[in-house]
Amino acid sequence: MRTALVIGTGLIGTSAALALAGRGVTVHLRDHDPARARTAAALGAGTDEAPEGPVDLAVVAVPPAHVAATLAEAMTAGLARGYLDVASVKGGPKRELEALGLDLTAYIGSHPMSGKERSGPLAATADLFEGRPWVLTPTRDTDTEVLNLALELVALCRAVPVVMDADAHDRAVALVSHTPQLVSSMVAARLEEADESAVRLCGQGIRDVTRIAASDPRMWVEILSANPGPVADVLSGVAADLDETVRALRSLQSADEDERKDGATGVEDVLRRGNAGRSRVPGKHGAAPAAYETVAVLISDRPGELARIFADAGRAGVNIEDVRIEHATGQQAGLVQLMVEPSAAPVLGAALQERGWALRTG
């Protein structure tokens, strides 16, 4: 691939453009808002000048409701040899294109499974897709050359290609992406009218659960409007679990011992099923989840402190697998939780203490 046209310079489109441009592809940028395309160009994602002729691949990065119309316009104008969209739903746009009677040999649907709470070109990064799944949904009509262009795009963005049926993809993202967004928002909504004394107690648990609730509501209305049925199906199951859990918790308040035992069993059941489901979430680089040990380090809120911890861990020859930061309420301090291989935990703990770091034990 030598040339590409990215239509839509939001987070995903600009990130893909940055990755392609950084690997030698000539990228042209287009957006319904020319200022966004100019911003993306200023970031090094390409040029906002129109290509002189057809490019190798057109990447359509617009909201799901506009994918089919944008693709139809681009295909009718002959802007590229191949066409690909990156919308988070796949079945609807494909059926819309079929209804328009377009030749779909030059088209392939795709969805990079990566994102942020923030949107727009200024949130984009060239490494957004590295190591992340990138779903491809070719049809029986998709030309082999177009599939190869899509695979090259995924490789240049250093993502991991996953081939799926379009409708199977939509059911999958309803479970692993769209429903979690709604559930996170519902939990965060409980905080809106909560007493300030309660909100000040927020710890890492509530921060983890509500992180994606900071996402743009307008963007999510567009996504959910394109995949309402599968999301509603998943939420129906969640609602059934909620009803049963509420019943179990009410039973724990009963004066009857048997009813309390029944309630405890119900609560334990949903927690155990949660353990089982969580254990199926892929670990680092998509491998089986690994059991890490945590080394907790007390840290002051001063510039350079995190860099010092990572540097000291590197000197000890220990690889940090994951990290979490918990800020102390009302203090310029916090707790850094460093996740490492179990065998490396004592080595890292000793090395950090040697260098003057205070560890939290227990």
ChimeraX attribute file (.defattr): number of C-alpha atoms within 10 A of each C-alpha:
attribute: neighborCount
match mode: 1-to-1
recipient: residues
	/A:1	16
	/A:2	13
	/A:3	18
	/A:4	28
	/A:5	27
	/A:6	27
	/A:7	24
	/A:8	26
	/A:9	32
	/A:10	23
	/A:11	23
	/A:12	30
	/A:13	27
	/A:14	32
	/A:15	26
	/A:16	30
	/A:17	33
	/A:18	25
	/A:19	25
	/A:20	25
	/A:21	22
	/A:22	17
	/A:23	12
	/A:24	12
	/A:25	17
	/A:26	19
	/A:27	29
	/A:28	23
	/A:29	28
	/A:30	23
	/A:31	19
	/A:32	11
	/A:33	10
	/A:34	14
	/A:35	13
	/A:36	21
	/A:37	27
	/A:38	21
	/A:39	17
	/A:40	30
	/A:41	23
	/A:42	12
	/A:43	15
	/A:44	17
	/A:45	31
	/A:46	25
	/A:47	20
	/A:48	22
	/A:49	13
	/A:50	11
	/A:51	17
	/A:52	7
	/A:53	9
	/A:54	16
	/A:55	21
	/A:56	17
	/A:57	25
	/A:58	26
	/A:59	24
	/A:60	27
	/A:61	26
	/A:62	23
	/A:63	21
	/A:64	23
	/A:65	17
	/A:66	14
	/A:67	24
	/A:68	23
	/A:69	15
	/A:70	18
	/A:71	24
	/A:72	18
	/A:73	12
	/A:74	16
	/A:75	20
	/A:76	11
	/A:77	10
	/A:78	14
	/A:79	21
	/A:80	20
	/A:81	17
	/A:82	27
	/A:83	29
	/A:84	27
	/A:85	29
	/A:86	25
	/A:87	22
	/A:88	25
	/A:89	28
	/A:90	27
	/A:91	19
	/A:92	18
	/A:93	22
	/A:94	21
	/A:95	12
	/A:96	16
	/A:97	18
	/A:98	13
	/A:99	10
	/A:100	11
	/A:101	10
	/A:102	15
	/A:103	14
	/A:104	19
	/A:105	18
	/A:106	20
	/A:107	28
	/A:108	24
	/A:109	27
	/A:110	28
	/A:111	23
	/A:112	24
	/A:113	17
	/A:114	14
	/A:115	14
	/A:116	14
	/A:117	12
	/A:118	15
	/A:119	15
	/A:120	17
	/A:121	23
	/A:122	16
	/A:123	16
	/A:124	25
	/A:125	18
	/A:126	20
	/A:127	15
	/A:128	23
	/A:129	24
	/A:130	18
	/A:131	16
	/A:132	20
	/A:133	20
	/A:134	25
	/A:135	24
	/A:136	26
	/A:137	24
	/A:138	24
	/A:139	17
	/A:140	8
	/A:141	12
	/A:142	18
	/A:143	16
	/A:144	12
	/A:145	13
	/A:146	21
	/A:147	23
	/A:148	13
	/A:149	19
	/A:150	26
	/A:151	18
	/A:152	14
	/A:153	22
	/A:154	26
	/A:155	16
	/A:156	20
	/A:157	26
	/A:158	19
	/A:159	22
	/A:160	19
	/A:161	21
	/A:162	16
	/A:163	13
	/A:164	17
	/A:165	15
	/A:166	22
	/A:167	16
	/A:168	13
	/A:169	20
	/A:170	24
	/A:171	19
	/A:172	16
	/A:173	19
	/A:174	25
	/A:175	16
	/A:176	13
	/A:177	14
	/A:178	24
	/A:179	20
	/A:180	19
	/A:181	20
	/A:182	17
	/A:183	17
	/A:184	18
	/A:185	19
	/A:186	13
	/A:187	14
	/A:188	18
	/A:189	13
	/A:190	9
	/A:191	14
	/A:192	10
	/A:193	8
	/A:194	10
	/A:195	9
	/A:196	10
	/A:197	8
	/A:198	9
	/A:199	13
	/A:200	10
	/A:201	11
	/A:202	14
	/A:203	13
	/A:204	13
	/A:205	9
	/A:206	15
	/A:207	13
	/A:208	11
	/A:209	16
	/A:210	19
	/A:211	15
	/A:212	19
	/A:213	20
	/A:214	14
	/A:215	15
	/A:216	12
	/A:217	11
	/A:218	8
	/A:219	12
	/A:220	15
	/A:221	11
	/A:222	14
	/A:223	18
	/A:224	21
	/A:225	13
	/A:226	21
	/A:227	22
	/A:228	14
	/A:229	14
	/A:230	20
	/A:231	23
	/A:232	16
	/A:233	15
	/A:234	17
	/A:235	19
	/A:236	12
	/A:237	11
	/A:238	14
	/A:239	12
	/A:240	11
	/A:241	14
	/A:242	13
	/A:243	12
	/A:244	16
	/A:245	20
	/A:246	15
	/A:247	15
	/A:248	21
	/A:249	17
	/A:250	13
	/A:251	20
	/A:252	21
	/A:253	12
	/A:254	13
	/A:255	9
	/A:256	10
	/A:257	12
	/A:258	12
	/A:259	16
	/A:260	18
	/A:261	15
	/A:262	16
	/A:263	23
	/A:264	16
	/A:265	14
	/A:266	21
	/A:267	18
	/A:268	14
	/A:269	13
	/A:270	15
	/A:271	13
	/A:272	12
	/A:273	11
	/A:274	11
	/A:275	11
	/A:276	11
	/A:277	10
	/A:278	11
	/A:279	13
	/A:280	10
	/A:281	13
	/A:282	12
	/A:283	12
	/A:284	12
	/A:285	12
	/A:286	12
	/A:287	9
	/A:288	12
	/A:289	14
	/A:290	13
	/A:291	11
	/A:292	17
	/A:293	17
	/A:294	19
	/A:295	21
	/A:296	20
	/A:297	21
	/A:298	17
	/A:299	21
	/A:300	17
	/A:301	14
	/A:302	9
	/A:303	8
	/A:304	9
	/A:305	12
	/A:306	15
	/A:307	10
	/A:308	11
	/A:309	18
	/A:310	15
	/A:311	12
	/A:312	18
	/A:313	19
	/A:314	13
	/A:315	12
	/A:316	16
	/A:317	13
	/A:318	18
	/A:319	15
	/A:320	16
	/A:321	13
	/A:322	12
	/A:323	13
	/A:324	14
	/A:325	16
	/A:326	16
	/A:327	19
	/A:328	17
	/A:329	12
	/A:330	7
	/A:331	9
	/A:332	11
	/A:333	15
	/A:334	16
	/A:335	18
	/A:336	22
	/A:337	19
	/A:338	23
	/A:339	20
	/A:340	22
	/A:341	16
	/A:342	13
	/A:343	11
	/A:344	18
	/A:345	18
	/A:346	14
	/A:347	14
	/A:348	23
	/A:349	20
	/A:350	13
	/A:351	18
	/A:352	20
	/A:353	12
	/A:354	11
	/A:355	10
	/A:356	8
	/A:357	16
	/A:358	14
	/A:359	18
	/A:360	13
	/A:361	8
	/A:362	4
